[in-house]
Amino acid sequence: MLPSVLASAVPYVVGVVIVLMLIIGAVVISFFSLWVQAFAAGARVTFVELIGMRFRKVNSALIVEQRITAVQAGIDLPVRGLEAHYLSVGGRGRGEQLIPIIVRSLITAHKAGARIESRDLESFQLAGGDVALVVNALVTAHKAGLGIDIGNFEAHFLAGGHVEKVVRALISAMRAGIPLDFQKAAAIDLAGRDVEEAVQLSVNPKVIDCPNPATGKETVAGVAKDGIEVKAKARVTVRANLERLIGGATEETIVARVGEGIVTTIGSAGTHKAVLENPDSISKVVLAKGLDSGTAFEILSIDIGDVDVGANIGARLQTDQAEADKKVAQAKAEERRALAMAQEQEMKARTQEMRAEVVRAEAEVPKAIAQAFREGNLGILDYYRLKNIQADTTMRDAIGGGEDASGGGSTQV
């Protein structure tokens, strides 16, 4: 019974074995070319690793190609490490873009003699860093003999700095004998200043025009004590002060301070001729004030490029003052005239009032005479004597040309 069962199961076993052999053969054939390439290049890759990459959906051709490239350059990159980074960056698509950058960067650094580890570049790439840029900066620094670790470059890049500018600035400073280390250069760069330009400005001084032509002004104007306006134009030679670059004032402050110094110096001059005869006195006085204090620059020289005579400000001010005094005097005279006219009108009103009182009093005279007649205090002779006196008075008024020649000026009784 048992032999017959075994005999009947033999074909099935043989079939399963054949199927397994066919599957294994197909897998071997599919990965055979990759294995041969790696073997021929001395970059050992096992079939187990190739099969594992197939199951994990890893681009095995890319991994093998990059391992061969690295081994040929003298760098032994393990398959597991390349595969792990391929999966960590996002697998297909992203992996095909980023894995070759890692390998090329490692080869570049290796050929330049700069020692770096693949895991440093992989972690930096996962953090969003530009591996090629940082490695190129490292190679440049290494060739220049700066001796800066790649971790410093990676940290500076991730902080938002410009690694390539910092390296160029350090090389320029070293060649020029300017003391500048990486930490200082990185701090200047992160502060928003162009560290490369600052180093160049330390080596090659810069000339600043005062006033700045961009403001639309061509000269700085001041008025001497004799009232004459003097216009001057200055050229300020400065160089960057790396120690004060962080937090130091900019060019605008230098221009403003120099302009203020020019105005003060001209204003303290006795006459405008003294300024015209010795224009260098302006630069000497201004330079002695220490105008570069608290700025990112060091003033080397202040040269007066042009001095011109402007308007006679003193005469203009005196003319304006005289015109103002005249208007004040006219206003006061008009006020006095108006007051006099008011007083005149008031006196006329009072005169009319007094005349009315006289007329009223004169109207009482006839009444008084009549009362005197009734009471016997006035006789007929007294009455005619009074009439004669009035007639004489009227005649005298007529002879003298008075207003009351007709007798209108006296009361008739």
C-alpha positions, 0 to 999 in steps of 0.5 A: 500500500505505502509503496504504491502511494509513494509511487503515485506522489513521485510525479507531483514532487518532481513537478514541484521541484521543476517549478522551483528550479524554473523560478530560481532560474528565472530570478537568477537570469533576471539578476545575472547581468547586474551580478556580473557587472558588479562582480567584474567591477569588484563591487560584490553584490549577492543574489539575496540582496538583489532579490530583497531589493526586488521585494522592497521595490528598490531600483536595484539597477540604480543601486548596483550602478552607484555602488560600482561607481563608488568602488571604482573611485575607491569608496566602498559604499555598502548596498544596505546603506544605499538601499536604506537611503533610497527608501528614506528619501521617498523611493522611486522618483526621488531616489533616482534623483538624490542617490547619484548626488550623494555618490558624486559628492563623495567621489568629489570629496575623496578625490580632493582629499577631504574626508567625509562620511556618507551618513553625514551627507545622507542626513544632511540631504534628508534635512533638505540641504544642498549636498553638492553645494556644501561638498563643493564649498568643503573641497574649495576650503580644503584646497585653500587650507582652511581646515573647516569641518563639513558639519559647520557648512551644513549647519550654516546652510540649514540656518539660511546662510550663503556657504559659498560666499563665506568660503570665498570671503575666508579665502580672500581674508586669508590671502590678504592677511585679515584675521577672520574665522568661520564663526565670525564670517558666518555670523556676518552672513546670517546678520544679512551683510554680504561678507564677501563684499565686506572682505573685499571692502577691507582690502580695496577701500570704497569712495562714497560721495557726500551728498549721495547723488541718488538723493537729487542733491549735488552739494552740501550748503552751509552759511558762514558768519558773514551771511554768505552761503558756501556749497561743498561736495566731499568724497569719503574714502572708507573701508569695512571694519569687520569687528563692527560689521554686525550691528554697525551703521551703514553708508547712509550714516556716514554720509549724514555725519559728514554732511553735518560736519561740513555744515558745522565747519562752514557755519563756524568760519568767520567769512566765506573767503576763509573757507574758499582759501582753505577748503582742506580745513573742512576735511581736517575738522570733519575727520577729527570728529571721529564720525566713523564711531559706531559704524561698520566702516573706518574713514580713511580720508575726506576730500573736498571735491568742489567748493562754490559760493551760493546766495547772500543769505545774510542780506536776504534775511536782513531784507526780509526782516526790514520788510517785516518791520515795515509791515509792522510799522504800517499796521501800527500807523493804521491803528493810530489813524483809525484811533484818531478818526474815532476820536475825531468823530467822538469830539464832533458828537460832543460838539453837537451835544454842547451846541444843543445845550447852548441852544437850550440855554438860549431858549430860556433867556426870553422866558427869564426876561419876561419873568423879570418884567412881571416881577418888576426886576427889569425896567423898560430902560434896562430892556432897551439897553440890552437891545442896544448891546445885542445890536452892537454885538451883531454889528461887530460880528458882521464887521469881523466876518463871523458866522452869525453876522445876520444875528443868528449867533445870538438870541433876540429878545 
